[in-house]
Amino acid sequence: MFWSILVFILVLSILVLVHEFGHFWVAKRNGIWVEEFGIGLPPRIFGKKIGETIYSINLLPFGGFVKLHGEMTEDQIINKERSFFYKSKRVKTAVIVAGVIMNFLLAVFAFAVVYSFSGIPRQTDEVKVVAVAPDSPALTANILVGDVIRKVDGEEVKSVSEFISKVESKKGKKITLEIDDRKVTIVPRMSPPEGQGPLGVSISTTQIYYPPYWQRPFYGVYYGFKDAFFWGGTVVKGFASIFTDLAKGDAPKDVSGPVGVFAVTSEAAKTGILSLINLVGVISVNLAILNIIPFPALDGGRLLFIFIEGVFGKKVLPKVEAAIHTIGMIILLALILAITVKDIRGLISAGSITNFLNSFNR
């Protein structure tokens, strides 16, 4: 449990640091005075001033923040030229979007590292056996993991769909599989157990390719971007389904918070460092999409007010905007608390982290 908590804190810290560093770096580049760089949410536990910025660690480990001079209102601005409030809409937008971009780039980097070490998947025209089920016709016929199935009843198969189609059409009848240098006679089952096919094999046409070491980072970045966009689309669909459920008056399904993140990081850490790094990428994409939602207190909420200013040519009253963001933060914290209570109850009733995670797939 100690190591699980440590891994969780490490993962959360990396995600927050990268996000907030985006705001911090772009703000500094544009001459904005960064008053505080905080990990976690107040109250403050520890703070040290380096140069003009206080670097702090705060009590609530659910995020982080960068406090910019004149961020919300013109009250107490002592350096107008270096205040966020008086910067152009372009600069404000760049500072706000920087955190989201950094989370996306962190995901790309994480996926690239995984691909660089675990190999690059590529499609082939070889139908390869990747698993054989126990007590199956394939096991009885001595079909082995790694076998390449060339033909079914004399007809070539070069894709998963071709193989499945030919086997399904011959259920209950003898068929001959040509596997590399041998032939196997087998009878596909009419009613296989749930989760198995007629033969009891898992097949794939995907092959793991290990390019020369100097090429792997380039391949990794390419596939890292593909994975980041894939997960981004998946997350967007997930959020859309949540809002759809809420609009129908239904409670969102399979929604989890800090406890869920803790559980999944614990399980990933058991599998290995590459699984954990891959998970960091997935969570980072989630944070990027979440933060760009136009809800008060989130980056997307701040962008919304800049958009409103651009459309109407007037700023929303600073005190009104600040109040709206405060209300948004209260709502977010209340949601986090409610989800956390739900997750704790689920974890206790499940009896273990593994059972708790399995409950989301039922």
Secondary structure, DSSP 8 states (H G I E B T S, - for coil): -HHHHHHHHHHHHHHHHHHHHHHHHHHHHTT--EEEEEEEEEEEEEEEEETTEEEEEEEEEEEEEEEETTSS-STT-S-GGG-STTS-HHHHHHHHHHHHHHHHHHHHHHHHHHHHHH-EEEEEEEEEEEEE-TTSHHHHTT--TT-EEEEETTEE--SHHHHHHHHHTTTTS-EEEEETTEEEEE---SS--TT--SS-EEEEEEEEE---TTTHHHHHHHHHHHHHHHHHHHHHHHHHHHHHHHHTT---SS---HHHHHHHHHHHHHH-HHHHHHHHHHHHHHHHHHHHS--TTSHHHHHHHHHHHHHHSS---HHHHHHHHHHHHHHHHHHHHHHHHHHHHHHHHH-SHHHHHHGGG-
